[in-house]
Amino acid sequence: MKKVTNFVSPDAKLGRNVRIWHFAYVGSGTVIGDNVKIGSLAHVDYDVKVGSGTMIEGSVYIPPMSRIGKNVFLGPAAVLTNDPYPPSKKMIGVTIEDGAVIGARAVIKAGVRVGKRAVVAMGAVVTKDVPAGKVVMGVPARVAYTRKEFDAKMKEWENARS
Ligand SMILES: CC(C)(COP(=O)(O)OP(=O)(O)OC[C@H]1O[C@@H](n2cnc3c(N)ncnc32)[C@H](O)[C@@H]1OP(=O)(O)O)[C@@H](O)C(=O)NCCC(=O)NCCS
């Protein structure tokens, strides 16, 4: 008997070199670009688009109508939503633009757009659009500093002697 370790809908379209870890789900009609990684227990529902090079960490939840760009990082257990007043009959997806970083356990409100190379801190609750190139933190999420500063912090962190 074949061991089933994840479920990918037969009409989902997977690009080249897509890696899907254990117990992940990919729904009907969803399109996944090249070199995408989908971590274990991630739920990528139907009618979702994910651009190439994006990393979806374990336990991420991505509902129908979500649009995710290229080279996005979705941290562990991040939750995108699509229904502001559940269970309503009207859904609206979240859009995450290229190069954005979504921290662990962040939650994004239905219909919100996270701009190019924006960063959402771990645990943030994002209720409004996030401008491109900005870092937002907190509940509700507010702009804290810029992506340029974030990149400088990353470099400093990587270069610091431990
Ligand atoms: C957004 C982030 C980069 C900020 O880190 P930082 O710039 O080093 O921030 P600092 O730790 O210097 O903290 C600065 C201030 O912001 C607060 N802060 C830091 N992270 C916060 C967060 N996620 N939510 C709310 N406040 C936060 C700190 O308490 C501090 O407040 P204070 O000035 O009142 O003391 C970091 O918190 C984050 O979320 N990183 C992503 C981690 C992640 O999800 N990784 C996934 C892979 S495992």
The ligand as an SDF file (V2000), in Angstrom:
LIG
                    3D

 48 50  0  0  0  0  0  0  0  0999 V2000
   10.2260   42.3400   13.6440 C   0  0  0  0  0  0  0  0  0  0  0  0
   11.5330   41.8680   14.2300 C   0  0  0  0  0  0  0  0  0  0  0  0
   12.5520   41.6840   13.0980 C   0  0  0  0  0  0  0  0  0  0  0  0
   12.0000   42.9430   15.1980 C   0  0  0  0  0  0  0  0  0  0  0  0
   13.2450   42.5780   15.7160 O   0  0  0  0  0  0  0  0  0  0  0  0
   14.2660   43.7220   16.2130 P   0  0  0  0  0  0  0  0  0  0  0  0
   14.3260   44.8230   15.2210 O   0  0  0  0  0  0  0  0  0  0  0  0
   15.5310   43.0050   16.5690 O   0  0  0  0  0  0  0  0  0  0  0  0
   13.5460   44.3100   17.4530 O   0  0  0  0  0  0  0  0  0  0  0  0
   14.0870   44.3810   18.9320 P   0  0  0  0  0  0  0  0  0  0  0  0
   14.1460   43.0180   19.5230 O   0  0  0  0  0  0  0  0  0  0  0  0
   15.3380   45.2130   18.9470 O   0  0  0  0  0  0  0  0  0  0  0  0
   12.9290   45.1670   19.6510 O   0  0  0  0  0  0  0  0  0  0  0  0
   12.6210   46.5270   19.4140 C   0  0  0  0  0  0  0  0  0  0  0  0
   11.3090   46.8270   20.1070 C   0  0  0  0  0  0  0  0  0  0  0  0
   10.2450   46.1790   19.3890 O   0  0  0  0  0  0  0  0  0  0  0  0
    9.5970   45.2190   20.2300 C   0  0  0  0  0  0  0  0  0  0  0  0
    9.3540   44.0220   19.4080 N   0  0  0  0  0  0  0  0  0  0  0  0
   10.2610   43.2300   18.8380 C   0  0  0  0  0  0  0  0  0  0  0  0
    9.6640   42.2630   18.1350 N   0  0  0  0  0  0  0  0  0  0  0  0
    8.3410   42.4600   18.2750 C   0  0  0  0  0  0  0  0  0  0  0  0
    7.2040   41.7920   17.8030 C   0  0  0  0  0  0  0  0  0  0  0  0
    7.3240   40.7150   17.0020 N   0  0  0  0  0  0  0  0  0  0  0  0
    6.0000   42.2520   18.1310 N   0  0  0  0  0  0  0  0  0  0  0  0
    5.8780   43.3310   18.9430 C   0  0  0  0  0  0  0  0  0  0  0  0
    6.9190   44.0360   19.4220 N   0  0  0  0  0  0  0  0  0  0  0  0
    8.1350   43.5870   19.1000 C   0  0  0  0  0  0  0  0  0  0  0  0
   10.5800   44.9500   21.3700 C   0  0  0  0  0  0  0  0  0  0  0  0
    9.9040   44.5280   22.5280 O   0  0  0  0  0  0  0  0  0  0  0  0
   11.2150   46.2900   21.5250 C   0  0  0  0  0  0  0  0  0  0  0  0
   10.3540   47.1290   22.2380 O   0  0  0  0  0  0  0  0  0  0  0  0
   10.9230   48.2100   23.2940 P   0  0  0  0  0  0  0  0  0  0  0  0
   11.7370   49.1710   22.4600 O   0  0  0  0  0  0  0  0  0  0  0  0
    9.6800   48.8000   23.8650 O   0  0  0  0  0  0  0  0  0  0  0  0
   11.7490   47.4500   24.2390 O   0  0  0  0  0  0  0  0  0  0  0  0
   11.3930   40.5160   14.9860 C   0  0  0  0  0  0  0  0  0  0  0  0
   10.6450   40.6900   16.1770 O   0  0  0  0  0  0  0  0  0  0  0  0
   10.6650   39.4740   14.1690 C   0  0  0  0  0  0  0  0  0  0  0  0
    9.4650   39.3630   14.1940 O   0  0  0  0  0  0  0  0  0  0  0  0
   11.4400   38.6460   13.4440 N   0  0  0  0  0  0  0  0  0  0  0  0
   10.8870   37.5620   12.6530 C   0  0  0  0  0  0  0  0  0  0  0  0
   11.1360   36.2590   13.3840 C   0  0  0  0  0  0  0  0  0  0  0  0
   10.4110   35.1270   12.7190 C   0  0  0  0  0  0  0  0  0  0  0  0
    9.2070   35.1110   12.6430 O   0  0  0  0  0  0  0  0  0  0  0  0
   11.1660   34.1700   12.2160 N   0  0  0  0  0  0  0  0  0  0  0  0
   10.5710   33.0700   11.4740 C   0  0  0  0  0  0  0  0  0  0  0  0
   11.6020   32.0140   11.1540 C   0  0  0  0  0  0  0  0  0  0  0  0
   11.9230   31.0330   12.5790 S   0  0  0  0  0  0  0  0  0  0  0  0
  1  2  1  0
  2  3  1  0
  2  4  1  0
  2 36  1  0
  4  5  1  0
  5  6  1  0
  6  7  2  0
  6  8  1  0
  6  9  1  0
  9 10  1  0
 10 11  2  0
 10 12  1  0
 10 13  1  0
 13 14  1  0
 14 15  1  0
 15 16  1  0
 15 30  1  0
 16 17  1  0
 17 18  1  0
 17 28  1  0
 18 19  1  0
 18 27  1  0
 19 20  2  0
 20 21  1  0
 21 22  1  0
 21 27  2  0
 22 23  1  0
 22 24  2  0
 24 25  1  0
 25 26  2  0
 26 27  1  0
 28 29  1  0
 28 30  1  0
 30 31  1  0
 31 32  1  0
 32 33  2  0
 32 34  1  0
 32 35  1  0
 36 37  1  0
 36 38  1  0
 38 39  2  0
 38 40  1  0
 40 41  1  0
 41 42  1  0
 42 43  1  0
 43 44  2  0
 43 45  1  0
 45 46  1  0
 46 47  1  0
 47 48  1  0
M  END
$$$$
